[in-house]
């Protein structure tokens, strides 16, 4: 596994999340029963697949060790990869890092501004 997990939020989701102390996730998260996270290696593909129509996204980074195995489960998803899924709410402001990405002139998000996992 990895030390960190990442949550991608649309601009309106970010605004909603930071106004709450207990965020239960986006509409997609609520529908699926858990908050979707990605690893650093999965971020770009996740953004391309689910956020390509967004001009701006927010990415928050969290330490996996801060969540119990009962709440944070690594489950198979896209292409059989294991993704971190959080079965409970999160205080969005307790992130380790936060990035605000806007699309480049080529219509893509520049993930090179994020560090590789360390």
N, CA, C and O atoms as a GROMACS GRO file, in nm:
protein
  472
    1UNK      N    1   0.084  -0.118   0.000
    1UNK     CA    2   0.000   0.000   0.000
    1UNK      C    3   0.089   0.124   0.000
    1UNK      O    4   0.211   0.116  -0.016
    2UNK      N    5   0.027   0.235   0.018
    2UNK     CA    6   0.096   0.363   0.017
    2UNK      C    7   0.072   0.437   0.148
    2UNK      O    8  -0.022   0.404   0.222
    3UNK      N    9   0.154   0.535   0.177
    3UNK     CA   10   0.138   0.612   0.300
    3UNK      C   11   0.027   0.716   0.291
    3UNK      O   12  -0.029   0.757   0.393
    4UNK      N   13  -0.004   0.759   0.168
    4UNK     CA   14  -0.100   0.868   0.149
    4UNK      C   15  -0.212   0.829   0.055
    4UNK      O   16  -0.195   0.746  -0.035
    5UNK      N   17  -0.328   0.890   0.077
    5UNK     CA   18  -0.440   0.877  -0.015
    5UNK      C   19  -0.488   1.017  -0.050
    5UNK      O   20  -0.464   1.112   0.025
    6UNK      N   21  -0.555   1.029  -0.164
    6UNK     CA   22  -0.591   1.159  -0.219
    6UNK      C   23  -0.739   1.162  -0.256
    6UNK      O   24  -0.793   1.066  -0.311
    7UNK      N   25  -0.802   1.274  -0.225
    7UNK     CA   26  -0.942   1.296  -0.260
    7UNK      C   27  -0.949   1.409  -0.361
    7UNK      O   28  -0.892   1.516  -0.339
    8UNK      N   29  -1.019   1.386  -0.472
    8UNK     CA   30  -1.041   1.490  -0.573
    8UNK      C   31  -1.183   1.544  -0.553
    8UNK      O   32  -1.279   1.468  -0.542
    9UNK      N   33  -1.193   1.676  -0.550
    9UNK     CA   34  -1.324   1.740  -0.534
    9UNK      C   35  -1.345   1.846  -0.641
    9UNK      O   36  -1.253   1.920  -0.677
   10UNK      N   37  -1.467   1.852  -0.690
   10UNK     CA   38  -1.507   1.961  -0.779
   10UNK      C   39  -1.515   2.089  -0.696
   10UNK      O   40  -1.522   2.082  -0.573
   11UNK      N   41  -1.514   2.205  -0.760
   11UNK     CA   42  -1.515   2.333  -0.688
   11UNK      C   43  -1.634   2.342  -0.592
   11UNK      O   44  -1.616   2.383  -0.477
   12UNK      N   45  -1.755   2.305  -0.637
   12UNK     CA   46  -1.871   2.314  -0.548
   12UNK      C   47  -1.864   2.212  -0.435
   12UNK      O   48  -1.914   2.239  -0.325
   13UNK      N   49  -1.802   2.096  -0.458
   13UNK     CA   50  -1.786   1.997  -0.353
   13UNK      C   51  -1.688   2.047  -0.247
   13UNK      O   52  -1.708   2.027  -0.128
   14UNK      N   53  -1.582   2.113  -0.294
   14UNK     CA   54  -1.483   2.170  -0.202
   14UNK      C   55  -1.549   2.274  -0.111
   14UNK      O   56  -1.529   2.272   0.010
   15UNK      N   57  -1.628   2.363  -0.170
   15UNK     CA   58  -1.696   2.467  -0.091
   15UNK      C   59  -1.787   2.404   0.014
   15UNK      O   60  -1.791   2.449   0.129
   16UNK      N   61  -1.860   2.302  -0.026
   16UNK     CA   62  -1.948   2.233   0.069
   16UNK      C   63  -1.867   2.163   0.177
   16UNK      O   64  -1.901   2.173   0.296
   17UNK      N   65  -1.763   2.093   0.138
   17UNK     CA   66  -1.684   2.014   0.232
   17UNK      C   67  -1.616   2.099   0.338
   17UNK      O   68  -1.615   2.061   0.456
   18UNK      N   69  -1.559   2.213   0.300
   18UNK     CA   70  -1.487   2.295   0.398
   18UNK      C   71  -1.583   2.366   0.495
   18UNK      O   72  -1.539   2.418   0.598
   19UNK      N   73  -1.710   2.368   0.462
   19UNK     CA   74  -1.807   2.431   0.552
   19UNK      C   75  -1.857   2.332   0.658
   19UNK      O   76  -1.934   2.370   0.746
   20UNK      N   77  -1.814   2.206   0.649
   20UNK     CA   78  -1.862   2.102   0.740
   20UNK      C   79  -1.745   2.046   0.822
   20UNK      O   80  -1.631   2.049   0.778
   21UNK      N   81  -1.776   1.995   0.939
   21UNK     CA   82  -1.674   1.924   1.015
   21UNK      C   83  -1.682   1.774   0.987
   21UNK      O   84  -1.586   1.701   1.013
   22UNK      N   85  -1.794   1.728   0.934
   22UNK     CA   86  -1.813   1.587   0.904
   22UNK      C   87  -1.865   1.573   0.761
   22UNK      O   88  -1.985   1.582   0.736
   23UNK      N   89  -1.773   1.551   0.668
   23UNK     CA   90  -1.807   1.541   0.526
   23UNK      C   91  -1.826   1.395   0.489
   23UNK      O   92  -1.739   1.312   0.512
   24UNK      N   93  -1.941   1.365   0.432
   24UNK     CA   94  -1.973   1.227   0.394
   24UNK      C   95  -1.947   1.198   0.248
   24UNK      O   96  -1.974   1.087   0.200
   25UNK      N   97  -1.894   1.295   0.176
   25UNK     CA   98  -1.855   1.272   0.038
   25UNK      C   99  -1.949   1.334  -0.063
   25UNK      O  100  -2.050   1.396  -0.030
   26UNK      N  101  -1.912   1.314  -0.187
   26UNK     CA  102  -1.988   1.365  -0.301
   26UNK      C  103  -2.114   1.280  -0.322
   26UNK      O  104  -2.138   1.184  -0.249
   27UNK      N  105  -2.192   1.316  -0.422
   27UNK     CA  106  -2.310   1.235  -0.456
   27UNK      C  107  -2.267   1.094  -0.495
   27UNK      O  108  -2.334   0.996  -0.460
   28UNK      N  109  -2.156   1.083  -0.569
   28UNK     CA  110  -2.106   0.950  -0.607
   28UNK      C  111  -2.065   0.869  -0.484
   28UNK      O  112  -2.093   0.750  -0.475
   29UNK      N  113  -1.999   0.935  -0.389
   29UNK     CA  114  -1.958   0.867  -0.266
   29UNK      C  115  -2.081   0.819  -0.188
   29UNK      O  116  -2.085   0.705  -0.143
   30UNK      N  117  -2.178   0.906  -0.174
   30UNK     CA  118  -2.301   0.871  -0.101
   30UNK      C  119  -2.371   0.754  -0.167
   30UNK      O  120  -2.417   0.662  -0.099
   31UNK      N  121  -2.380   0.757  -0.300
   31UNK     CA  122  -2.443   0.647  -0.374
   31UNK      C  123  -2.372   0.514  -0.349
   31UNK      O  124  -2.437   0.411  -0.333
   32UNK      N  125  -2.238   0.517  -0.346
   32UNK     CA  126  -2.160   0.394  -0.333
   32UNK      C  127  -2.139   0.350  -0.189
   32UNK      O  128  -2.098   0.236  -0.165
   33UNK      N  129  -2.168   0.437  -0.093
   33UNK     CA  130  -2.159   0.398   0.048
   33UNK      C  131  -2.022   0.418   0.111
   33UNK      O  132  -1.999   0.373   0.223
   34UNK      N  133  -1.931   0.483   0.042
   34UNK     CA  134  -1.798   0.512   0.096
   34UNK      C  135  -1.739   0.631   0.022
   34UNK      O  136  -1.786   0.667  -0.086
   35UNK      N  137  -1.636   0.693   0.080
   35UNK     CA  138  -1.570   0.805   0.016
   35UNK      C  139  -1.456   0.750  -0.070
   35UNK      O  140  -1.369   0.677  -0.022
   36UNK      N  141  -1.460   0.784  -0.197
   36UNK     CA  142  -1.359   0.739  -0.293
   36UNK      C  143  -1.230   0.818  -0.276
   36UNK      O  144  -1.232   0.941  -0.272
   37UNK      N  145  -1.120   0.749  -0.265
   37UNK     CA  146  -0.987   0.808  -0.266
   37UNK      C  147  -0.905   0.739  -0.375
   37UNK      O  148  -0.945   0.636  -0.428
   38UNK      N  149  -0.792   0.797  -0.406
   38UNK     CA  150  -0.697   0.738  -0.501
   38UNK      C  151  -0.558   0.743  -0.439
   38UNK      O  152  -0.533   0.820  -0.347
   39UNK      N  153  -0.470   0.661  -0.491
   39UNK     CA  154  -0.329   0.675  -0.456
   39UNK      C  155  -0.269   0.781  -0.548
   39UNK      O  156  -0.335   0.826  -0.642
   40UNK      N  157  -0.148   0.821  -0.522
   40UNK     CA  158  -0.083   0.920  -0.609
   40UNK      C  159  -0.072   0.865  -0.751
   40UNK      O  160  -0.093   0.940  -0.847
   41UNK      N  161  -0.041   0.739  -0.765
   41UNK     CA  162  -0.026   0.678  -0.898
   41UNK      C  163  -0.159   0.670  -0.973
   41UNK      O  164  -0.158   0.662  -1.096
   42UNK      N  165  -0.271   0.672  -0.904
   42UNK     CA  166  -0.403   0.661  -0.965
   42UNK      C  167  -0.469   0.796  -0.994
   42UNK      O  168  -0.569   0.801  -1.065
   43UNK      N  169  -0.414   0.904  -0.940
   43UNK     CA  170  -0.478   1.035  -0.948
   43UNK      C  171  -0.509   1.083  -1.089
   43UNK      O  172  -0.622   1.123  -1.118
   44UNK      N  173  -0.411   1.079  -1.175
   44UNK     CA  174  -0.430   1.134  -1.309
   44UNK      C  175  -0.539   1.059  -1.385
   44UNK      O  176  -0.623   1.120  -1.451
   45UNK      N  177  -0.538   0.927  -1.378
   45UNK     CA  178  -0.641   0.848  -1.446
   45UNK      C  179  -0.779   0.874  -1.387
   45UNK      O  180  -0.878   0.880  -1.461
   46UNK      N  181  -0.788   0.889  -1.255
   46UNK     CA  182  -0.915   0.920  -1.191
   46UNK      C  183  -0.967   1.055  -1.237
   46UNK      O  184  -1.085   1.070  -1.271
   47UNK      N  185  -0.879   1.155  -1.238
   47UNK     CA  186  -0.920   1.289  -1.283
   47UNK      C  187  -0.964   1.288  -1.428
   47UNK      O  188  -1.064   1.351  -1.464
   48UNK      N  189  -0.893   1.216  -1.512
   48UNK     CA  190  -0.927   1.208  -1.654
   48UNK      C  191  -1.063   1.142  -1.674
   48UNK      O  192  -1.144   1.187  -1.755
   49UNK      N  193  -1.088   1.035  -1.600
   49UNK     CA  194  -1.212   0.960  -1.618
   49UNK      C  195  -1.334   1.031  -1.561
   49UNK      O  196  -1.440   1.030  -1.622
   50UNK      N  197  -1.319   1.093  -1.443
   50UNK     CA  198  -1.437   1.144  -1.374
   50UNK      C  199  -1.446   1.297  -1.364
   50UNK      O  200  -1.551   1.350  -1.330
   51UNK      N  201  -1.337   1.367  -1.393
   51UNK     CA  202  -1.335   1.512  -1.373
   51UNK      C  203  -1.292   1.588  -1.498
   51UNK      O  204  -1.256   1.705  -1.488
   52UNK      N  205  -1.295   1.525  -1.613
   52UNK     CA  206  -1.244   1.589  -1.735
   52UNK      C  207  -1.327   1.709  -1.779
   52UNK      O  208  -1.277   1.795  -1.851
   53UNK      N  209  -1.452   1.718  -1.737
   53UNK     CA  210  -1.537   1.832  -1.774
   53UNK      C  211  -1.525   1.948  -1.676
   53UNK      O  212  -1.589   2.052  -1.695
   54UNK      N  213  -1.443   1.933  -1.574
   54UNK     CA  214  -1.429   2.037  -1.473
   54UNK      C  215  -1.312   2.130  -1.509
   54UNK      O  216  -1.206   2.081  -1.549
   55UNK      N  217  -1.329   2.261  -1.495
   55UNK     CA  218  -1.219   2.353  -1.522
   55UNK      C  219  -1.121   2.362  -1.405
   55UNK      O  220  -1.008   2.407  -1.421
   56UNK      N  221  -1.167   2.319  -1.286
   56UNK     CA  222  -1.090   2.333  -1.163
   56UNK      C  223  -1.122   2.215  -1.073
   56UNK      O  224  -1.237   2.174  -1.060
   57UNK      N  225  -1.018   2.161  -1.010
   57UNK     CA  226  -1.038   2.057  -0.909
   57UNK      C  227  -0.952   2.089  -0.787
   57UNK      O  228  -0.852   2.159  -0.796
   58UNK      N  229  -0.994   2.036  -0.674
   58UNK     CA  230  -0.916   2.045  -0.551
   58UNK      C  231  -0.873   1.903  -0.516
   58UNK      O  232  -0.951   1.809  -0.526
   59UNK      N  233  -0.748   1.890  -0.474
   59UNK     CA  234  -0.695   1.760  -0.433
   59UNK      C  235  -0.645   1.774  -0.290
   59UNK      O  236  -0.565   1.863  -0.260
   60UNK      N  237  -0.692   1.685  -0.205
   60UNK     CA  238  -0.645   1.684  -0.067
   60UNK      C  239  -0.574   1.552  -0.041
   60UNK      O  240  -0.613   1.447  -0.093
   61UNK      N  241  -0.469   1.558   0.039
   61UNK     CA  242  -0.386   1.442   0.071
   61UNK      C  243  -0.404   1.408   0.219
   61UNK      O  244  -0.406   1.498   0.304
   62UNK      N  245  -0.416   1.281   0.249
   62UNK     CA  246  -0.434   1.234   0.386
   62UNK      C  247  -0.339   1.118   0.415
   62UNK      O  248  -0.309   1.039   0.326
   63UNK      N  249  -0.293   1.109   0.539
   63UNK     CA  250  -0.210   0.996   0.581
   63UNK      C  251  -0.302   0.876   0.607
   63UNK      O  252  -0.396   0.885   0.685
   64UNK      N  253  -0.272   0.767   0.542
   64UNK     CA  254  -0.354   0.646   0.559
   64UNK      C  255  -0.352   0.595   0.703
   64UNK      O  256  -0.452   0.542   0.752
   65UNK      N  257  -0.240   0.611   0.769
   65UNK     CA  258  -0.226   0.558   0.905
   65UNK      C  259  -0.321   0.626   1.004
   65UNK      O  260  -0.340   0.575   1.115
   66UNK      N  261  -0.380   0.737   0.966
   66UNK     CA  262  -0.473   0.807   1.056
   66UNK      C  263  -0.613   0.748   1.057
   66UNK      O  264  -0.701   0.796   1.128
   67UNK      N  265  -0.635   0.644   0.978
   67UNK     CA  266  -0.768   0.584   0.966
   67UNK      C  267  -0.760   0.435   0.998
   67UNK      O  268  -0.670   0.366   0.951
   68UNK      N  269  -0.852   0.387   1.077
   68UNK     CA  270  -0.851   0.248   1.120
   68UNK      C  271  -0.885   0.156   1.003
   68UNK      O  272  -0.955   0.196   0.910
   69UNK      N  273  -0.836   0.032   1.008
   69UNK     CA  274  -0.868  -0.065   0.903
   69UNK      C  275  -1.018  -0.096   0.892
   69UNK      O  276  -1.064  -0.143   0.788
   70UNK      N  277  -1.093  -0.068   0.998
   70UNK     CA  278  -1.237  -0.089   0.991
   70UNK      C  279  -1.302   0.015   0.900
   70UNK      O  280  -1.404  -0.014   0.836
   71UNK      N  281  -1.244   0.135   0.894
   71UNK     CA  282  -1.299   0.242   0.811
   71UNK      C  283  -1.231   0.254   0.676
   71UNK      O  284  -1.297   0.283   0.576
   72UNK      N  285  -1.101   0.233   0.670
   72UNK     CA  286  -1.026   0.246   0.546
   72UNK      C  287  -0.996   0.107   0.490
   72UNK      O  288  -0.920   0.030   0.547
   73UNK      N  289  -1.059   0.079   0.378
   73UNK     CA  290  -1.043  -0.052   0.314
   73UNK      C  291  -0.983  -0.034   0.175
   73UNK      O  292  -1.020   0.058   0.102
   74UNK      N  293  -0.893  -0.122   0.140
   74UNK     CA  294  -0.832  -0.123   0.007
   74UNK      C  295  -0.907  -0.227  -0.076
   74UNK      O  296  -0.898  -0.347  -0.050
   75UNK      N  297  -0.980  -0.178  -0.176
   75UNK     CA  298  -1.069  -0.266  -0.252
   75UNK      C  299  -1.042  -0.255  -0.401
   75UNK      O  300  -1.004  -0.149  -0.452
   76UNK      N  301  -1.063  -0.366  -0.469
   76UNK     CA  302  -1.044  -0.369  -0.614
   76UNK      C  303  -1.147  -0.279  -0.682
   76UNK      O  304  -1.265  -0.277  -0.647
   77UNK      N  305  -1.098  -0.206  -0.780
   77UNK     CA  306  -1.185  -0.119  -0.858
   77UNK      C  307  -1.132  -0.118  -1.001
   77UNK      O  308  -1.103  -0.223  -1.057
   78UNK      N  309  -1.120  -0.001  -1.060
   78UNK     CA  310  -1.080   0.014  -1.200
   78UNK      C  311  -0.955  -0.069  -1.232
   78UNK      O  312  -0.853  -0.059  -1.164
   79UNK      N  313  -0.966  -0.150  -1.337
   79UNK     CA  314  -0.857  -0.236  -1.385
   79UNK      C  315  -0.805  -0.333  -1.280
   79UNK      O  316  -0.692  -0.382  -1.290
   80UNK      N  317  -0.886  -0.362  -1.179
   80UNK     CA  318  -0.844  -0.455  -1.075
   80UNK      C  319  -0.749  -0.396  -0.973
   80UNK      O  320  -0.702  -0.467  -0.884
   81UNK      N  321  -0.720  -0.265  -0.984
   81UNK     CA  322  -0.631  -0.199  -0.888
   81UNK      C  323  -0.700  -0.182  -0.753
   81UNK      O  324  -0.822  -0.169  -0.745
   82UNK      N  325  -0.620  -0.182  -0.648
   82UNK     CA  326  -0.672  -0.157  -0.514
   82UNK      C  327  -0.680  -0.007  -0.491
   82UNK      O  328  -0.581   0.065  -0.508
   83UNK      N  329  -0.798   0.040  -0.452
   83UNK     CA  330  -0.821   0.181  -0.423
   83UNK      C  331  -0.858   0.196  -0.276
   83UNK      O  332  -0.923   0.108  -0.220
   84UNK      N  333  -0.817   0.306  -0.213
   84UNK     CA  334  -0.860   0.332  -0.074
   84UNK      C  335  -1.003   0.383  -0.071
   84UNK      O  336  -1.037   0.481  -0.138
   85UNK      N  337  -1.085   0.316   0.007
   85UNK     CA  338  -1.225   0.354   0.026
   85UNK      C  339  -1.249   0.377   0.174
   85UNK      O  340  -1.220   0.289   0.256
   86UNK      N  341  -1.300   0.493   0.210
   86UNK     CA  342  -1.324   0.526   0.349
   86UNK      C  343  -1.473   0.510   0.380
   86UNK      O  344  -1.557   0.577   0.322
   87UNK      N  345  -1.503   0.420   0.473
   87UNK     CA  346  -1.641   0.392   0.513
   87UNK      C  347  -1.676   0.472   0.637
   87UNK      O  348  -1.696   0.418   0.746
   88UNK      N  349  -1.684   0.601   0.619
   88UNK     CA  350  -1.719   0.692   0.727
   88UNK      C  351  -1.688   0.833   0.684
   88UNK      O  352  -1.625   0.854   0.580
   89UNK      N  353  -1.732   0.929   0.761
   89UNK     CA  354  -1.710   1.069   0.724
   89UNK      C  355  -1.566   1.112   0.749
   89UNK      O  356  -1.489   1.043   0.816
   90UNK      N  357  -1.532   1.226   0.694
   90UNK     CA  358  -1.398   1.282   0.710
   90UNK      C  359  -1.410   1.430   0.739
   90UNK      O  360  -1.502   1.497   0.691
   91UNK      N  361  -1.318   1.481   0.819
   91UNK     CA  362  -1.305   1.625   0.835
   91UNK      C  363  -1.211   1.669   0.725
   91UNK      O  364  -1.089   1.650   0.735
   92UNK      N  365  -1.265   1.728   0.620
   92UNK     CA  366  -1.187   1.759   0.499
   92UNK      C  367  -1.068   1.850   0.530
   92UNK      O  368  -0.967   1.844   0.461
   93UNK      N  369  -1.080   1.933   0.633
   93UNK     CA  370  -0.973   2.028   0.665
   93UNK      C  371  -0.853   1.965   0.735
   93UNK      O  372  -0.754   2.034   0.760
   94UNK      N  373  -0.860   1.839   0.765
   94UNK     CA  374  -0.747   1.770   0.830
   94UNK      C  375  -0.649   1.710   0.730
   94UNK      O  376  -0.580   1.612   0.760
   95UNK      N  377  -0.644   1.768   0.612
   95UNK     CA  378  -0.554   1.719   0.510
   95UNK      C  379  -0.409   1.747   0.545
   95UNK      O  380  -0.379   1.838   0.623
   96UNK      N  381  -0.320   1.670   0.486
   96UNK     CA  382  -0.176   1.690   0.500
   96UNK      C  383  -0.130   1.797   0.401
   96UNK      O  384  -0.047   1.882   0.434
   97UNK      N  385  -0.186   1.793   0.280
   97UNK     CA  386  -0.160   1.892   0.175
   97UNK      C  387  -0.286   1.916   0.095
   97UNK      O  388  -0.378   1.834   0.094
   98UNK      N  389  -0.290   2.031   0.029
   98UNK     CA  390  -0.404   2.067  -0.056
   98UNK      C  391  -0.350   2.136  -0.180
   98UNK      O  392  -0.262   2.221  -0.172
   99UNK      N  393  -0.404   2.097  -0.296
   99UNK     CA  394  -0.369   2.161  -0.423
   99UNK      C  395  -0.495   2.200  -0.496
   99UNK      O  396  -0.595   2.129  -0.494
  100UNK      N  397  -0.488   2.313  -0.561
  100UNK     CA  398  -0.598   2.363  -0.645
  100UNK      C  399  -0.544   2.362  -0.787
  100UNK      O  400  -0.451   2.436  -0.820
  101UNK      N  401  -0.601   2.276  -0.872
  101UNK     CA  402  -0.552   2.262  -1.008
  101UNK      C  403  -0.653   2.315  -1.109
  101UNK      O  404  -0.771   2.280  -1.105
  102UNK      N  405  -0.606   2.399  -1.197
  102UNK     CA  406  -0.688   2.443  -1.310
  102UNK      C  407  -0.628   2.380  -1.435
  102UNK      O  408  -0.510   2.344  -1.438
  103UNK      N  409  -0.708   2.369  -1.537
  103UNK     CA  410  -0.661   2.308  -1.660
  103UNK      C  411  -0.557   2.396  -1.729
  103UNK      O  412  -0.565   2.519  -1.723
  104UNK      N  413  -0.462   2.333  -1.792
  104UNK     CA  414  -0.360   2.404  -1.868
  104UNK      C  415  -0.419   2.450  -2.000
  104UNK      O  416  -0.535   2.421  -2.032
  105UNK      N  417  -0.339   2.521  -2.077
  105UNK     CA  418  -0.383   2.566  -2.209
  105UNK      C  419  -0.415   2.448  -2.301
  105UNK      O  420  -0.481   2.465  -2.404
  106UNK      N  421  -0.368   2.329  -2.265
  106UNK     CA  422  -0.394   2.209  -2.345
  106UNK      C  423  -0.518   2.133  -2.296
  106UNK      O  424  -0.550   2.026  -2.348
  107UNK      N  425  -0.587   2.189  -2.196
  107UNK     CA  426  -0.711   2.128  -2.148
  107UNK      C  427  -0.692   2.010  -2.055
  107UNK      O  428  -0.781   1.927  -2.041
  108UNK      N  429  -0.575   2.003  -1.989
  108UNK     CA  430  -0.548   1.893  -1.895
  108UNK      C  431  -0.503   1.952  -1.761
  108UNK      O  432  -0.463   2.068  -1.753
  109UNK      N  433  -0.510   1.872  -1.659
  109UNK     CA  434  -0.460   1.912  -1.528
  109UNK      C  435  -0.312   1.874  -1.520
  109UNK      O  436  -0.272   1.767  -1.564
  110UNK      N  437  -0.231   1.963  -1.464
  110UNK     CA  438  -0.088   1.940  -1.451
  110UNK      C  439  -0.056   1.878  -1.316
  110UNK      O  440  -0.046   1.949  -1.215
  111UNK      N  441  -0.040   1.748  -1.314
  111UNK     CA  442  -0.014   1.678  -1.189
  111UNK      C  443   0.133   1.682  -1.148
  111UNK      O  444   0.168   1.631  -1.041
  112UNK      N  445   0.217   1.740  -1.231
  112UNK     CA  446   0.359   1.749  -1.195
  112UNK      C  447   0.381   1.844  -1.078
  112UNK      O  448   0.489   1.844  -1.018
  113UNK      N  449   0.282   1.925  -1.043
  113UNK     CA  450   0.297   2.015  -0.928
  113UNK      C  451   0.283   1.939  -0.797
  113UNK      O  452   0.322   1.990  -0.691
  114UNK      N  453   0.230   1.820  -0.802
  114UNK     CA  454   0.219   1.736  -0.681
  114UNK      C  455   0.345   1.652  -0.669
  114UNK      O  456   0.399   1.605  -0.769
  115UNK      N  457   0.392   1.634  -0.546
  115UNK     CA  458   0.510   1.548  -0.529
  115UNK      C  459   0.475   1.402  -0.554
  115UNK      O  460   0.360   1.362  -0.539
  116UNK      N  461   0.573   1.325  -0.590
  116UNK     CA  462   0.553   1.180  -0.595
  116UNK      C  463   0.536   1.131  -0.452
  116UNK      O  464   0.575   1.201  -0.358
  117UNK      N  465   0.479   1.013  -0.434
  117UNK     CA  466   0.464   0.960  -0.298
  117UNK      C  467   0.600   0.955  -0.231
  117UNK      O  468   0.700   0.922  -0.294
  118UNK      N  469   0.602   0.987  -0.105
  118UNK     CA  470   0.726   0.983  -0.027
  118UNK      C  471   0.700   0.918   0.105
  118UNK      O  472   0.792   0.904   0.186
   0.00000   0.00000   0.00000
